[in-house]
Amino acid sequence: MAITFERGNYTVSYVSPLRDNHLQASFKSPYHINISLPQEFDVQNPLLAGISPGANVTRYPDNTTLIQWNETLSVDLRFYDQGRETLLYFFLQFLGIIAVVMLLPFLITMRKKE
């Protein structure tokens, strides 16, 4: 299925639920793209988010985010909510505890040899 328009300047808006907090789009010719994220989503953490090159990210005081691309052929945006960020920090803390538990016997044996 294809949607076509007569030649001219248009603003097209598309509102739909997204799965897995990931948005991708590609075009035959370059376009100016604006994506507005509501307050509950974010793109600041590089471990959880991904933005295709050339994006300009603007964070507003009400915690909404505007991501803009000028004259781009493709858009790739991965964003996250607060729950995913909390899970990431929990996982990193868990890995830190495991690392300490695994390194502690090694460090104790090193001191005994001296």
Contacts in CASP RR format, 6 or more apart in sequence:
PFRMAT RR
TARGET T0000
AUTHOR 0000-0000-0000
METHOD contacts of the structure
MODEL  1
MAITFERGNYTVSYVSPLRDNHLQASFKSPYHINISLPQEFDVQNPLLAG
ISPGANVTRYPDNTTLIQWNETLSVDLRFYDQGRETLLYFFLQFLGIIAV
VMLLPFLITMRKKE
21 41 0 8 1.000
21 78 0 8 1.000
21 79 0 8 1.000
21 80 0 8 1.000
21 81 0 8 1.000
21 84 0 8 1.000
22 77 0 8 1.000
22 78 0 8 1.000
22 79 0 8 1.000
23 35 0 8 1.000
23 75 0 8 1.000
23 76 0 8 1.000
23 77 0 8 1.000
23 78 0 8 1.000
23 79 0 8 1.000
24 74 0 8 1.000
24 75 0 8 1.000
24 76 0 8 1.000
24 77 0 8 1.000
25 33 0 8 1.000
25 74 0 8 1.000
25 75 0 8 1.000
26 73 0 8 1.000
26 74 0 8 1.000
26 75 0 8 1.000
27 72 0 8 1.000
27 73 0 8 1.000
27 74 0 8 1.000
28 73 0 8 1.000
29 73 0 8 1.000
30 71 0 8 1.000
30 72 0 8 1.000
30 73 0 8 1.000
31 71 0 8 1.000
31 72 0 8 1.000
32 68 0 8 1.000
32 69 0 8 1.000
32 70 0 8 1.000
32 71 0 8 1.000
32 72 0 8 1.000
33 68 0 8 1.000
33 69 0 8 1.000
33 72 0 8 1.000
33 75 0 8 1.000
34 66 0 8 1.000
34 67 0 8 1.000
34 68 0 8 1.000
35 66 0 8 1.000
35 67 0 8 1.000
35 68 0 8 1.000
35 75 0 8 1.000
35 77 0 8 1.000
36 64 0 8 1.000
36 65 0 8 1.000
36 66 0 8 1.000
37 43 0 8 1.000
37 64 0 8 1.000
37 65 0 8 1.000
37 66 0 8 1.000
37 67 0 8 1.000
37 79 0 8 1.000
38 64 0 8 1.000
39 62 0 8 1.000
39 63 0 8 1.000
39 64 0 8 1.000
40 81 0 8 1.000
40 82 0 8 1.000
41 65 0 8 1.000
41 79 0 8 1.000
41 80 0 8 1.000
41 81 0 8 1.000
42 49 0 8 1.000
42 65 0 8 1.000
42 79 0 8 1.000
42 80 0 8 1.000
42 81 0 8 1.000
42 82 0 8 1.000
42 85 0 8 1.000
43 49 0 8 1.000
43 50 0 8 1.000
43 51 0 8 1.000
43 57 0 8 1.000
43 65 0 8 1.000
43 67 0 8 1.000
43 77 0 8 1.000
43 78 0 8 1.000
43 79 0 8 1.000
43 80 0 8 1.000
44 59 0 8 1.000
45 80 0 8 1.000
45 85 0 8 1.000
45 88 0 8 1.000
47 88 0 8 1.000
48 78 0 8 1.000
48 80 0 8 1.000
48 84 0 8 1.000
48 85 0 8 1.000
48 88 0 8 1.000
49 78 0 8 1.000
49 79 0 8 1.000
49 80 0 8 1.000
50 76 0 8 1.000
50 77 0 8 1.000
50 78 0 8 1.000
50 79 0 8 1.000
51 57 0 8 1.000
51 67 0 8 1.000
51 76 0 8 1.000
51 77 0 8 1.000
51 78 0 8 1.000
52 69 0 8 1.000
52 72 0 8 1.000
52 74 0 8 1.000
52 75 0 8 1.000
52 76 0 8 1.000
52 77 0 8 1.000
54 69 0 8 1.000
54 70 0 8 1.000
54 72 0 8 1.000
55 67 0 8 1.000
55 68 0 8 1.000
55 69 0 8 1.000
55 77 0 8 1.000
56 67 0 8 1.000
56 68 0 8 1.000
56 69 0 8 1.000
56 70 0 8 1.000
57 65 0 8 1.000
57 66 0 8 1.000
57 67 0 8 1.000
58 65 0 8 1.000
58 66 0 8 1.000
58 67 0 8 1.000
58 68 0 8 1.000
59 65 0 8 1.000
60 66 0 8 1.000
67 77 0 8 1.000
69 75 0 8 1.000
END
